Amino acid sequence: MQNIQMVDLKTQYQRYEKEINQAVLDVLGSTAYINGPAVKAFQATMEEYLGAKHVIPCANGTDALQIAFMALKLQPGDEVIVPAFTYVATAEVIALLQLTPVMVDVDPNTFNITAEIIEKAITPKTKAIVPVNLFGQSCDLESIMELAKKYDLYVVEDNAQAIGADYTFADGHTQKTGTIGHIGCTSFYPSKNLGAFGDGGAIYTNDDELGSMLHMVANHGQNKRYYHKYVGVNSRLDSIQAAILNIKLKHLDEFAAARQQAADFYDQALADLPQVQTPVRSDFSTHVFHQYTLVVKEGDRNALQNFLKEKGVPSMIYYPVPLYEQEAYIHSNGGVKHLPVTDYLCKTVISLPMHTELTEDTLSYITDAVKAFFN
Ligand SMILES: *Cc1c(COP(=O)(O)O)cnc(C)c1O
């Protein structure tokens, strides 16, 4: 039996081991551990890669979201529309700032929120929308931006899972996800598509005013050292992580291609299986496959997971519980009690191993195991 991993960080590291080790040693020797040249370099490379005017590195993806909402100066009680089918961080920071996360359902094919769904949840208290580009694919951001304009709302993209994906506008031009909303947030958690060797995150914007506000909030609210204009936070990407990310960023498009290749293999191998829905790819977005997630339409998802486990195939359930049913949010979810698509997805989705190091051998073994469960 093969040793199959959900995410293989080790093999990827070994491919760049020499270069990464040297970069880390350089930082150690430089003693510029905080805000050193590596951080500045990463910020600049990232701005260029994304085509974003301002990238503000920070300590993690959750902080990125929190700093984004602090920079928007929203007031307690303001409503922020978020998908109910997402990682908790999205809603957590909203609740933490005493804003109200209003949880909405998602599209059953893309698992993302749409302008149509969002519009129904807009009230006079709504101040912002958080499109989460889930599993590596963009929301329909052009229509969401039009809606935001119509109702005068901010858009904060949670791009933690879709860094590097391209969104195509109706006129044919493309833009990187995370740079289309007023603010984009991302995470460099090790297993993310661009993963550090520890925690890390970044915020991006094309708006100069928001850019300087985000910089201030992330740095104790100061515009000048020891002059504090706002109540801020301390959230920094450290130099060692930046040095590592600098190397990995050069390969981000190759990483995406490797993931897409694995996804193509899965798609083909599972195409004849009527019991599962393979990921639906939108025509307005590339898919960078942070996750490869099936919907088990017929059969017991949990039984499939146990069966795979016995065969040595790891899998994960992203996400098993709708946000509005989480104990922490039952009383602050904007009054939501049931959202049919989110509810259905939480009971039926299963994510298969997805990383940059999957071989055809491993992929065959995994898909044979999935097929064996149903046949
Ligand atoms: C990972 C993730 C985050 C949080 O990132 P951290 O770096 O772990 O704080 C936020 N939103 C989504 C959708 C994520 O997947």
The ligand as an SDF file (V2000), in Angstrom:
LIG
                    3D

 15 15  0  0  0  0  0  0  0  0999 V2000
   -7.1990   29.2570    5.7390 C   0  0  0  0  0  0  0  0  0  0  0  0
   -8.3590   30.1720    5.6130 C   0  0  0  0  0  0  0  0  0  0  0  0
   -8.4680   31.3420    6.3760 C   0  0  0  0  0  0  0  0  0  0  0  0
   -7.5550   31.6700    7.5290 C   0  0  0  0  0  0  0  0  0  0  0  0
   -6.2320   31.6410    7.3050 O   0  0  0  0  0  0  0  0  0  0  0  0
   -5.1970   31.4570    8.5570 P   0  0  0  0  0  0  0  0  0  0  0  0
   -3.8920   31.8060    7.9550 O   0  0  0  0  0  0  0  0  0  0  0  0
   -5.2920   30.0340    8.9660 O   0  0  0  0  0  0  0  0  0  0  0  0
   -5.6010   32.3900    9.6170 O   0  0  0  0  0  0  0  0  0  0  0  0
   -9.5260   32.1820    6.1290 C   0  0  0  0  0  0  0  0  0  0  0  0
  -10.4500   31.9010    5.2030 N   0  0  0  0  0  0  0  0  0  0  0  0
  -10.4040   30.7720    4.4650 C   0  0  0  0  0  0  0  0  0  0  0  0
  -11.4660   30.5180    3.4590 C   0  0  0  0  0  0  0  0  0  0  0  0
   -9.3650   29.8640    4.6500 C   0  0  0  0  0  0  0  0  0  0  0  0
   -9.3290   28.7410    3.9270 O   0  0  0  0  0  0  0  0  0  0  0  0
  1  2  1  0
  2  3  1  0
  2 14  2  0
  3  4  1  0
  3 10  2  0
  4  5  1  0
  5  6  1  0
  6  7  2  0
  6  8  1  0
  6  9  1  0
 10 11  1  0
 11 12  2  0
 12 13  1  0
 12 14  1  0
 14 15  1  0
M  END
$$$$
